[in-house]
Amino acid sequence: MNERPLYLHEYHPKPELVVESHQVLTPKFPAIDVHGHFGALYSDLWLEEMNQKRPNPDDVVAMFKRCGIKRIVNLDGFWDGFMGITREKVLETLKPYGDFFINFVSVNTNAVNEPDFEKSVREHLVSSKAMGFKGIKLFKHVSIMVLDREGKFVPGRNIRIDDPRLKVIWDTAAELSMPVLIHIADPVAFFRPVDRHNERYEELLHHPEWQFGKPGLYTFEELMEMQENLLSSNPNTTFIVAHAGSYPENLGFVGKCLDKYPNMYIDIAERINELGRQPYTCRKFFYKYQDRILFGSDAFPWSMDWRYPVYYRFLETWDEYFFQYSRWGLYGIGLEDDILKKIYYKNAEKVLMLEGDE
Ligand SMILES: [Zn+2]
């Protein structure tokens, strides 16, 4: 070796490990994905952020069907006026695809201090339900993002998710039997100092907008406390806590929450990297909580034919040391058919109150 030592970002070792490996392009049972974002089909949402052009909905739906997805939740219903979106436009755009899309709305929590906040939340949710929206999505923007002077969302300290002023959302959701899918925190490493001990150092260097480990912001631990307050003080509201209950790095914690709060479900969206690096713990977790875990991917209209197979491989095979985009290798947990069915669609049918179509 006579070259200079490599920099970290140049180092991409190729494992010499020779083990069984499977390509799983479709799930063993057609899946319902409970975590998708389709705002790009009817607004400028995500286009700039992801450096993409507006996709053609026919092609998008065809791609998802090729990937074995039978139905998918579109979390991007928002509210009338957000980024030029109207709920009518959402429904109108997606109508040609029958019941393929299951649409959720959101709530404008930035209006929390306006005098008619409660009344307008109620009206918004009641009318959304009447229009056919099935659930409510709350983004991490509620508490850990704020608008900067240029009108861009940046990490900041916003309203606590357990703030009593937001109670109207959870109460109305319960009254209307609309489940709430909520994104509360990001990977715990995003809340730690960005230094040589940070396991997501490279990601955080590239994405300073993901750094929450700054003075004045909520700590990860505070967010977990708020999450528990939310679950315990709203027992009649069904929550799907996105991204493996916010804390896939600590499934012991998530399991305890699932034990304590029967109104809590989780999705596994965008956390296969975390789940797949702890196959023993994870397999036990999936066994114990097989009725509480929903399949979700954080799907966008692009490149899902590449992203889904990692989920399927993780859930269905015993493959070892494969990679998505982390520094660490992933391992399959080889789930049996009856559990796979629950995770791929049965739990979603129950929580979203869809007719079982078996
Ligand atoms: Zn998402």
Residues whose N, C-alpha, C, O or C-beta is under 5 A from the ligand:
A	BS01	ZN	D298
